[in-house]
């Protein structure tokens, strides 16, 4: 997946099969500013669908990568 504008990193990525034709994607997305959330979300969902045929995704947005062991 390409590096989207305003998205420096992703972590805790999970991909699983919902059925034989649908895959799901979940990830934490670290962005520079919460004002970028909608733009980055749309870009990621388009990339997931066009590049990987993933139409079900859950994205959690953060400003900084969590450095605690409980993340």
PyMOL Python script that loads the backbone (N, CA, C, O; Angstrom):
from pymol import cmd

cmd.read_pdbstr("""\
ATOM      1  N   UNK A   1       0.852  -1.170   0.000  1.00  0.00           N
ATOM      2  CA  UNK A   1       0.000   0.000   0.000  1.00  0.00           C
ATOM      3  C   UNK A   1       0.892   1.226   0.000  1.00  0.00           C
ATOM      4  O   UNK A   1       1.883   1.268   0.729  1.00  0.00           O
ATOM      5  N   UNK A   2       0.566   2.204  -0.787  1.00  0.00           N
ATOM      6  CA  UNK A   2       1.349   3.428  -0.883  1.00  0.00           C
ATOM      7  C   UNK A   2       1.290   4.252   0.388  1.00  0.00           C
ATOM      8  O   UNK A   2       0.449   4.021   1.258  1.00  0.00           O
ATOM      9  N   UNK A   3       2.183   5.204   0.483  1.00  0.00           N
ATOM     10  CA  UNK A   3       2.271   6.075   1.645  1.00  0.00           C
ATOM     11  C   UNK A   3       1.393   7.301   1.401  1.00  0.00           C
ATOM     12  O   UNK A   3       1.785   8.198   0.655  1.00  0.00           O
ATOM     13  N   UNK A   4       0.219   7.351   2.015  1.00  0.00           N
ATOM     14  CA  UNK A   4      -0.737   8.442   1.791  1.00  0.00           C
ATOM     15  C   UNK A   4      -0.263   9.735   2.444  1.00  0.00           C
ATOM     16  O   UNK A   4       0.405   9.712   3.478  1.00  0.00           O
ATOM     17  N   UNK A   5      -0.609  10.835   1.843  1.00  0.00           N
ATOM     18  CA  UNK A   5      -0.299  12.164   2.377  1.00  0.00           C
ATOM     19  C   UNK A   5      -0.883  12.288   3.783  1.00  0.00           C
ATOM     20  O   UNK A   5      -2.056  11.980   3.994  1.00  0.00           O
ATOM     21  N   UNK A   6      -0.071  12.738   4.748  1.00  0.00           N
ATOM     22  CA  UNK A   6      -0.551  12.947   6.113  1.00  0.00           C
ATOM     23  C   UNK A   6      -0.619  11.680   6.944  1.00  0.00           C
ATOM     24  O   UNK A   6      -1.107  11.724   8.073  1.00  0.00           O
ATOM     25  N   UNK A   7      -0.148  10.556   6.429  1.00  0.00           N
ATOM     26  CA  UNK A   7      -0.192   9.300   7.160  1.00  0.00           C
ATOM     27  C   UNK A   7       1.211   8.747   7.334  1.00  0.00           C
ATOM     28  O   UNK A   7       1.703   8.040   6.454  1.00  0.00           O
ATOM     29  N   UNK A   8       1.867   9.049   8.443  1.00  0.00           N
ATOM     30  CA  UNK A   8       3.235   8.606   8.605  1.00  0.00           C
ATOM     31  C   UNK A   8       3.398   7.123   8.929  1.00  0.00           C
ATOM     32  O   UNK A   8       4.479   6.576   8.708  1.00  0.00           O
ATOM     33  N   UNK A   9       2.363   6.449   9.445  1.00  0.00           N
ATOM     34  CA  UNK A   9       2.557   5.067   9.860  1.00  0.00           C
ATOM     35  C   UNK A   9       1.216   4.387  10.111  1.00  0.00           C
ATOM     36  O   UNK A   9       0.205   5.048  10.351  1.00  0.00           O
ATOM     37  N   UNK A  10       1.221   3.057  10.052  1.00  0.00           N
ATOM     38  CA  UNK A  10       0.083   2.265  10.510  1.00  0.00           C
ATOM     39  C   UNK A  10       0.636   1.125  11.363  1.00  0.00           C
ATOM     40  O   UNK A  10       1.785   0.716  11.191  1.00  0.00           O
ATOM     41  N   UNK A  11      -0.177   0.619  12.274  1.00  0.00           N
ATOM     42  CA  UNK A  11       0.247  -0.511  13.102  1.00  0.00           C
ATOM     43  C   UNK A  11      -0.976  -1.316  13.513  1.00  0.00           C
ATOM     44  O   UNK A  11      -2.111  -0.918  13.252  1.00  0.00           O
ATOM     45  N   UNK A  12      -0.736  -2.440  14.151  1.00  0.00           N
ATOM     46  CA  UNK A  12      -1.800  -3.372  14.548  1.00  0.00           C
ATOM     47  C   UNK A  12      -2.736  -3.641  13.365  1.00  0.00           C
ATOM     48  O   UNK A  12      -3.943  -3.410  13.446  1.00  0.00           O
ATOM     49  N   UNK A  13      -2.168  -4.122  12.293  1.00  0.00           N
ATOM     50  CA  UNK A  13      -2.916  -4.398  11.070  1.00  0.00           C
ATOM     51  C   UNK A  13      -3.443  -5.835  11.121  1.00  0.00           C
ATOM     52  O   UNK A  13      -2.706  -6.778  11.410  1.00  0.00           O
ATOM     53  N   UNK A  14      -4.727  -5.970  10.835  1.00  0.00           N
ATOM     54  CA  UNK A  14      -5.364  -7.286  10.808  1.00  0.00           C
ATOM     55  C   UNK A  14      -6.137  -7.417   9.504  1.00  0.00           C
ATOM     56  O   UNK A  14      -6.878  -6.512   9.120  1.00  0.00           O
ATOM     57  N   UNK A  15      -5.963  -8.539   8.830  1.00  0.00           N
ATOM     58  CA  UNK A  15      -6.710  -8.838   7.607  1.00  0.00           C
ATOM     59  C   UNK A  15      -7.272 -10.240   7.777  1.00  0.00           C
ATOM     60  O   UNK A  15      -6.551 -11.165   8.150  1.00  0.00           O
ATOM     61  N   UNK A  16      -8.546 -10.392   7.504  1.00  0.00           N
ATOM     62  CA  UNK A  16      -9.154 -11.708   7.603  1.00  0.00           C
ATOM     63  C   UNK A  16     -10.239 -11.872   6.553  1.00  0.00           C
ATOM     64  O   UNK A  16     -10.741 -10.894   6.000  1.00  0.00           O
ATOM     65  N   UNK A  17     -10.588 -13.103   6.292  1.00  0.00           N
ATOM     66  CA  UNK A  17     -11.580 -13.452   5.276  1.00  0.00           C
ATOM     67  C   UNK A  17     -12.951 -13.517   5.933  1.00  0.00           C
ATOM     68  O   UNK A  17     -13.154 -14.260   6.894  1.00  0.00           O
ATOM     69  N   UNK A  18     -13.900 -12.726   5.404  1.00  0.00           N
ATOM     70  CA  UNK A  18     -15.282 -12.766   5.881  1.00  0.00           C
ATOM     71  C   UNK A  18     -16.026 -13.944   5.253  1.00  0.00           C
ATOM     72  O   UNK A  18     -16.792 -14.642   5.917  1.00  0.00           O
ATOM     73  N   UNK A  19     -15.784 -14.144   3.977  1.00  0.00           N
ATOM     74  CA  UNK A  19     -16.299 -15.304   3.249  1.00  0.00           C
ATOM     75  C   UNK A  19     -15.398 -15.495   2.031  1.00  0.00           C
ATOM     76  O   UNK A  19     -14.369 -14.829   1.923  1.00  0.00           O
ATOM     77  N   UNK A  20     -15.761 -16.380   1.123  1.00  0.00           N
ATOM     78  CA  UNK A  20     -14.850 -16.677   0.012  1.00  0.00           C
ATOM     79  C   UNK A  20     -14.656 -15.515  -0.965  1.00  0.00           C
ATOM     80  O   UNK A  20     -13.758 -15.565  -1.805  1.00  0.00           O
ATOM     81  N   UNK A  21     -15.487 -14.467  -0.867  1.00  0.00           N
ATOM     82  CA  UNK A  21     -15.383 -13.335  -1.785  1.00  0.00           C
ATOM     83  C   UNK A  21     -15.057 -12.007  -1.094  1.00  0.00           C
ATOM     84  O   UNK A  21     -14.796 -11.014  -1.773  1.00  0.00           O
ATOM     85  N   UNK A  22     -15.067 -11.973   0.234  1.00  0.00           N
ATOM     86  CA  UNK A  22     -14.860 -10.711   0.950  1.00  0.00           C
ATOM     87  C   UNK A  22     -13.781 -10.845   2.012  1.00  0.00           C
ATOM     88  O   UNK A  22     -13.750 -11.803   2.784  1.00  0.00           O
ATOM     89  N   UNK A  23     -12.891  -9.845   2.027  1.00  0.00           N
ATOM     90  CA  UNK A  23     -11.865  -9.746   3.056  1.00  0.00           C
ATOM     91  C   UNK A  23     -12.126  -8.497   3.889  1.00  0.00           C
ATOM     92  O   UNK A  23     -12.723  -7.534   3.409  1.00  0.00           O
ATOM     93  N   UNK A  24     -11.677  -8.520   5.130  1.00  0.00           N
ATOM     94  CA  UNK A  24     -11.816  -7.371   6.020  1.00  0.00           C
ATOM     95  C   UNK A  24     -10.426  -6.895   6.437  1.00  0.00           C
ATOM     96  O   UNK A  24      -9.465  -7.664   6.445  1.00  0.00           O
ATOM     97  N   UNK A  25     -10.344  -5.632   6.776  1.00  0.00           N
ATOM     98  CA  UNK A  25      -9.071  -4.994   7.134  1.00  0.00           C
ATOM     99  C   UNK A  25      -9.307  -4.104   8.344  1.00  0.00           C
ATOM    100  O   UNK A  25     -10.301  -3.379   8.410  1.00  0.00           O
ATOM    101  N   UNK A  26      -8.394  -4.163   9.294  1.00  0.00           N
ATOM    102  CA  UNK A  26      -8.460  -3.296  10.468  1.00  0.00           C
ATOM    103  C   UNK A  26      -7.055  -2.814  10.772  1.00  0.00           C
ATOM    104  O   UNK A  26      -6.103  -3.592  10.702  1.00  0.00           O
ATOM    105  N   UNK A  27      -6.911  -1.520  11.114  1.00  0.00           N
ATOM    106  CA  UNK A  27      -5.589  -0.986  11.422  1.00  0.00           C
ATOM    107  C   UNK A  27      -5.709   0.304  12.216  1.00  0.00           C
ATOM    108  O   UNK A  27      -6.723   1.001  12.164  1.00  0.00           O
ATOM    109  N   UNK A  28      -4.648   0.601  12.950  1.00  0.00           N
ATOM    110  CA  UNK A  28      -4.478   1.891  13.595  1.00  0.00           C
ATOM    111  C   UNK A  28      -3.631   2.741  12.654  1.00  0.00           C
ATOM    112  O   UNK A  28      -2.577   2.301  12.195  1.00  0.00           O
ATOM    113  N   UNK A  29      -4.087   3.942  12.371  1.00  0.00           N
ATOM    114  CA  UNK A  29      -3.433   4.827  11.423  1.00  0.00           C
ATOM    115  C   UNK A  29      -2.938   6.055  12.176  1.00  0.00           C
ATOM    116  O   UNK A  29      -3.726   6.766  12.800  1.00  0.00           O
ATOM    117  N   UNK A  30      -1.641   6.303  12.117  1.00  0.00           N
ATOM    118  CA  UNK A  30      -1.062   7.480  12.767  1.00  0.00           C
ATOM    119  C   UNK A  30      -0.991   8.590  11.739  1.00  0.00           C
ATOM    120  O   UNK A  30      -0.355   8.443  10.695  1.00  0.00           O
ATOM    121  N   UNK A  31      -1.645   9.705  12.039  1.00  0.00           N
ATOM    122  CA  UNK A  31      -1.641  10.856  11.139  1.00  0.00           C
ATOM    123  C   UNK A  31      -1.017  12.046  11.848  1.00  0.00           C
ATOM    124  O   UNK A  31      -0.848  12.036  13.067  1.00  0.00           O
ATOM    125  N   UNK A  32      -0.680  13.061  11.084  1.00  0.00           N
ATOM    126  CA  UNK A  32      -0.037  14.249  11.647  1.00  0.00           C
ATOM    127  C   UNK A  32      -1.017  15.171  12.352  1.00  0.00           C
ATOM    128  O   UNK A  32      -0.645  15.857  13.304  1.00  0.00           O
ATOM    129  N   UNK A  33      -2.267  15.195  11.897  1.00  0.00           N
ATOM    130  CA  UNK A  33      -3.254  16.130  12.423  1.00  0.00           C
ATOM    131  C   UNK A  33      -4.641  15.513  12.245  1.00  0.00           C
ATOM    132  O   UNK A  33      -4.943  14.975  11.180  1.00  0.00           O
ATOM    133  N   UNK A  34      -5.479  15.585  13.267  1.00  0.00           N
ATOM    134  CA  UNK A  34      -6.821  15.030  13.154  1.00  0.00           C
ATOM    135  C   UNK A  34      -7.647  15.729  12.069  1.00  0.00           C
ATOM    136  O   UNK A  34      -8.651  15.182  11.614  1.00  0.00           O
ATOM    137  N   UNK A  35      -7.242  16.913  11.656  1.00  0.00           N
ATOM    138  CA  UNK A  35      -7.923  17.588  10.540  1.00  0.00           C
ATOM    139  C   UNK A  35      -7.777  16.800   9.243  1.00  0.00           C
ATOM    140  O   UNK A  35      -8.563  16.988   8.314  1.00  0.00           O
ATOM    141  N   UNK A  36      -6.771  15.912   9.168  1.00  0.00           N
ATOM    142  CA  UNK A  36      -6.520  15.108   7.976  1.00  0.00           C
ATOM    143  C   UNK A  36      -7.297  13.797   7.967  1.00  0.00           C
ATOM    144  O   UNK A  36      -7.232  13.049   6.991  1.00  0.00           O
ATOM    145  N   UNK A  37      -8.027  13.509   9.035  1.00  0.00           N
ATOM    146  CA  UNK A  37      -8.666  12.200   9.193  1.00  0.00           C
ATOM    147  C   UNK A  37      -9.517  11.807   7.994  1.00  0.00           C
ATOM    148  O   UNK A  37      -9.332  10.720   7.447  1.00  0.00           O
ATOM    149  N   UNK A  38     -10.434  12.654   7.575  1.00  0.00           N
ATOM    150  CA  UNK A  38     -11.360  12.304   6.503  1.00  0.00           C
ATOM    151  C   UNK A  38     -10.632  12.087   5.177  1.00  0.00           C
ATOM    152  O   UNK A  38     -10.938  11.143   4.449  1.00  0.00           O
ATOM    153  N   UNK A  39      -9.683  12.944   4.866  1.00  0.00           N
ATOM    154  CA  UNK A  39      -8.919  12.822   3.622  1.00  0.00           C
ATOM    155  C   UNK A  39      -8.133  11.522   3.588  1.00  0.00           C
ATOM    156  O   UNK A  39      -8.143  10.812   2.582  1.00  0.00           O
ATOM    157  N   UNK A  40      -7.452  11.210   4.682  1.00  0.00           N
ATOM    158  CA  UNK A  40      -6.657   9.984   4.752  1.00  0.00           C
ATOM    159  C   UNK A  40      -7.575   8.768   4.725  1.00  0.00           C
ATOM    160  O   UNK A  40      -7.264   7.779   4.062  1.00  0.00           O
ATOM    161  N   UNK A  41      -8.699   8.825   5.433  1.00  0.00           N
ATOM    162  CA  UNK A  41      -9.635   7.698   5.453  1.00  0.00           C
ATOM    163  C   UNK A  41     -10.140   7.378   4.049  1.00  0.00           C
ATOM    164  O   UNK A  41     -10.160   6.215   3.645  1.00  0.00           O
ATOM    165  N   UNK A  42     -10.542   8.392   3.314  1.00  0.00           N
ATOM    166  CA  UNK A  42     -11.043   8.182   1.950  1.00  0.00           C
ATOM    167  C   UNK A  42      -9.944   7.595   1.060  1.00  0.00           C
ATOM    168  O   UNK A  42     -10.194   6.656   0.305  1.00  0.00           O
ATOM    169  N   UNK A  43      -8.735   8.142   1.146  1.00  0.00           N
ATOM    170  CA  UNK A  43      -7.624   7.653   0.325  1.00  0.00           C
ATOM    171  C   UNK A  43      -7.304   6.193   0.643  1.00  0.00           C
ATOM    172  O   UNK A  43      -7.071   5.398  -0.268  1.00  0.00           O
ATOM    173  N   UNK A  44      -7.292   5.840   1.917  1.00  0.00           N
ATOM    174  CA  UNK A  44      -7.003   4.464   2.306  1.00  0.00           C
ATOM    175  C   UNK A  44      -8.089   3.500   1.842  1.00  0.00           C
ATOM    176  O   UNK A  44      -7.784   2.416   1.347  1.00  0.00           O
ATOM    177  N   UNK A  45      -9.352   3.887   1.999  1.00  0.00           N
ATOM    178  CA  UNK A  45     -10.449   3.014   1.590  1.00  0.00           C
ATOM    179  C   UNK A  45     -10.446   2.799   0.072  1.00  0.00           C
ATOM    180  O   UNK A  45     -10.736   1.698  -0.397  1.00  0.00           O
ATOM    181  N   UNK A  46     -10.123   3.834  -0.688  1.00  0.00           N
ATOM    182  CA  UNK A  46     -10.016   3.692  -2.142  1.00  0.00           C
ATOM    183  C   UNK A  46      -8.862   2.745  -2.484  1.00  0.00           C
ATOM    184  O   UNK A  46      -9.022   1.856  -3.321  1.00  0.00           O
ATOM    185  N   UNK A  47      -7.717   2.924  -1.851  1.00  0.00           N
ATOM    186  CA  UNK A  47      -6.549   2.065  -2.087  1.00  0.00           C
ATOM    187  C   UNK A  47      -6.853   0.616  -1.713  1.00  0.00           C
ATOM    188  O   UNK A  47      -6.491  -0.302  -2.449  1.00  0.00           O
ATOM    189  N   UNK A  48      -7.514   0.407  -0.580  1.00  0.00           N
ATOM    190  CA  UNK A  48      -7.857  -0.948  -0.152  1.00  0.00           C
ATOM    191  C   UNK A  48      -8.801  -1.629  -1.141  1.00  0.00           C
ATOM    192  O   UNK A  48      -8.635  -2.806  -1.461  1.00  0.00           O
ATOM    193  N   UNK A  49      -9.782  -0.884  -1.616  1.00  0.00           N
ATOM    194  CA  UNK A  49     -10.749  -1.472  -2.544  1.00  0.00           C
ATOM    195  C   UNK A  49     -10.140  -1.714  -3.926  1.00  0.00           C
ATOM    196  O   UNK A  49     -10.288  -2.800  -4.487  1.00  0.00           O
ATOM    197  N   UNK A  50      -9.459  -0.709  -4.475  1.00  0.00           N
ATOM    198  CA  UNK A  50      -8.918  -0.834  -5.829  1.00  0.00           C
ATOM    199  C   UNK A  50      -7.687  -1.741  -5.891  1.00  0.00           C
ATOM    200  O   UNK A  50      -7.519  -2.509  -6.839  1.00  0.00           O
ATOM    201  N   UNK A  51      -6.845  -1.644  -4.891  1.00  0.00           N
ATOM    202  CA  UNK A  51      -5.603  -2.413  -4.917  1.00  0.00           C
ATOM    203  C   UNK A  51      -5.714  -3.820  -4.365  1.00  0.00           C
ATOM    204  O   UNK A  51      -4.958  -4.706  -4.763  1.00  0.00           O
ATOM    205  N   UNK A  52      -6.664  -4.036  -3.437  1.00  0.00           N
ATOM    206  CA  UNK A  52      -6.723  -5.317  -2.743  1.00  0.00           C
ATOM    207  C   UNK A  52      -8.121  -5.920  -2.675  1.00  0.00           C
ATOM    208  O   UNK A  52      -8.311  -6.971  -2.063  1.00  0.00           O
ATOM    209  N   UNK A  53      -9.103  -5.263  -3.299  1.00  0.00           N
ATOM    210  CA  UNK A  53     -10.486  -5.732  -3.297  1.00  0.00           C
ATOM    211  C   UNK A  53     -11.038  -5.909  -1.876  1.00  0.00           C
ATOM    212  O   UNK A  53     -11.813  -6.828  -1.613  1.00  0.00           O
ATOM    213  N   UNK A  54     -10.631  -5.021  -0.972  1.00  0.00           N
ATOM    214  CA  UNK A  54     -11.130  -5.032   0.403  1.00  0.00           C
ATOM    215  C   UNK A  54     -12.172  -3.927   0.522  1.00  0.00           C
ATOM    216  O   UNK A  54     -11.851  -2.744   0.410  1.00  0.00           O
ATOM    217  N   UNK A  55     -13.416  -4.322   0.748  1.00  0.00           N
ATOM    218  CA  UNK A  55     -14.506  -3.351   0.829  1.00  0.00           C
ATOM    219  C   UNK A  55     -15.003  -3.147   2.251  1.00  0.00           C
ATOM    220  O   UNK A  55     -15.840  -2.276   2.491  1.00  0.00           O
ATOM    221  N   UNK A  56     -14.503  -3.934   3.200  1.00  0.00           N
ATOM    222  CA  UNK A  56     -14.876  -3.772   4.612  1.00  0.00           C
ATOM    223  C   UNK A  56     -13.615  -3.434   5.397  1.00  0.00           C
ATOM    224  O   UNK A  56     -12.719  -4.268   5.528  1.00  0.00           O
ATOM    225  N   UNK A  57     -13.545  -2.201   5.923  1.00  0.00           N
ATOM    226  CA  UNK A  57     -12.364  -1.807   6.693  1.00  0.00           C
ATOM    227  C   UNK A  57     -12.769  -0.987   7.907  1.00  0.00           C
ATOM    228  O   UNK A  57     -13.736  -0.226   7.883  1.00  0.00           O
ATOM    229  N   UNK A  58     -11.997  -1.172   8.963  1.00  0.00           N
ATOM    230  CA  UNK A  58     -12.151  -0.394  10.194  1.00  0.00           C
ATOM    231  C   UNK A  58     -10.809   0.279  10.443  1.00  0.00           C
ATOM    232  O   UNK A  58      -9.781  -0.388  10.562  1.00  0.00           O
ATOM    233  N   UNK A  59     -10.829   1.607  10.520  1.00  0.00           N
ATOM    234  CA  UNK A  59      -9.598   2.375  10.705  1.00  0.00           C
ATOM    235  C   UNK A  59      -9.710   3.202  11.976  1.00  0.00           C
ATOM    236  O   UNK A  59     -10.681   3.935  12.162  1.00  0.00           O
ATOM    237  N   UNK A  60      -8.731   3.086  12.838  1.00  0.00           N
ATOM    238  CA  UNK A  60      -8.654   3.852  14.089  1.00  0.00           C
ATOM    239  C   UNK A  60      -7.528   4.867  13.905  1.00  0.00           C
ATOM    240  O   UNK A  60      -6.405   4.491  13.570  1.00  0.00           O
ATOM    241  N   UNK A  61      -7.818   6.140  14.121  1.00  0.00           N
ATOM    242  CA  UNK A  61      -6.825   7.193  13.883  1.00  0.00           C
ATOM    243  C   UNK A  61      -6.199   7.683  15.177  1.00  0.00           C
ATOM    244  O   UNK A  61      -6.881   7.864  16.185  1.00  0.00           O
ATOM    245  N   UNK A  62      -4.873   7.896  15.131  1.00  0.00           N
ATOM    246  CA  UNK A  62      -4.095   8.395  16.267  1.00  0.00           C
ATOM    247  C   UNK A  62      -3.156   9.489  15.778  1.00  0.00           C
ATOM    248  O   UNK A  62      -2.844   9.577  14.591  1.00  0.00           O
ATOM    249  N   UNK A  63      -2.718  10.311  16.706  1.00  0.00           N
ATOM    250  CA  UNK A  63      -1.729  11.344  16.375  1.00  0.00           C
ATOM    251  C   UNK A  63      -0.308  10.819  16.535  1.00  0.00           C
ATOM    252  O   UNK A  63       0.538  11.084  15.681  1.00  0.00           O
ATOM    253  N   UNK A  64      -0.024  10.084  17.599  1.00  0.00           N
ATOM    254  CA  UNK A  64       1.313   9.542  17.817  1.00  0.00           C
ATOM    255  C   UNK A  64       1.210   8.042  18.002  1.00  0.00           C
ATOM    256  O   UNK A  64       0.181   7.525  18.435  1.00  0.00           O
ATOM    257  N   UNK A  65       2.293   7.344  17.667  1.00  0.00           N
ATOM    258  CA  UNK A  65       2.356   5.900  17.902  1.00  0.00           C
ATOM    259  C   UNK A  65       2.470   5.664  19.406  1.00  0.00           C
ATOM    260  O   UNK A  65       3.294   6.281  20.081  1.00  0.00           O
ATOM    261  N   UNK A  66       1.651   4.782  19.909  1.00  0.00           N
ATOM    262  CA  UNK A  66       1.667   4.454  21.333  1.00  0.00           C
ATOM    263  C   UNK A  66       2.962   3.723  21.673  1.00  0.00           C
ATOM    264  O   UNK A  66       3.304   2.735  21.023  1.00  0.00           O
ATOM    265  N   UNK A  67       3.670   4.193  22.668  1.00  0.00           N
ATOM    266  CA  UNK A  67       4.924   3.559  23.074  1.00  0.00           C
ATOM    267  C   UNK A  67       4.747   2.710  24.332  1.00  0.00           C
ATOM    268  O   UNK A  67       5.721   2.174  24.862  1.00  0.00           O
ATOM    269  N   UNK A  68       3.513   2.588  24.807  1.00  0.00           N
ATOM    270  CA  UNK A  68       3.250   1.781  25.993  1.00  0.00           C
ATOM    271  C   UNK A  68       3.118   0.321  25.597  1.00  0.00           C
ATOM    272  O   UNK A  68       2.725   0.010  24.472  1.00  0.00           O
ATOM    273  N   UNK A  69       3.441  -0.561  26.508  1.00  0.00           N
ATOM    274  CA  UNK A  69       3.347  -1.986  26.218  1.00  0.00           C
ATOM    275  C   UNK A  69       1.898  -2.461  26.150  1.00  0.00           C
ATOM    276  O   UNK A  69       1.640  -3.564  25.667  1.00  0.00           O
ATOM    277  N   UNK A  70       0.946  -1.654  26.624  1.00  0.00           N
ATOM    278  CA  UNK A  70      -0.453  -2.077  26.652  1.00  0.00           C
ATOM    279  C   UNK A  70      -1.185  -1.788  25.351  1.00  0.00           C
ATOM    280  O   UNK A  70      -2.370  -2.107  25.255  1.00  0.00           O
ATOM    281  N   UNK A  71      -0.557  -1.210  24.361  1.00  0.00           N
ATOM    282  CA  UNK A  71      -1.217  -0.878  23.099  1.00  0.00           C
ATOM    283  C   UNK A  71      -1.437  -2.101  22.251  1.00  0.00           C
ATOM    284  O   UNK A  71      -1.983  -2.001  21.152  1.00  0.00           O
TER     285      UNK A  71
END
""", "prot")
cmd.dss("prot")
cmd.show_as("cartoon", "prot")
cmd.util.cbc("prot")
cmd.orient("prot")
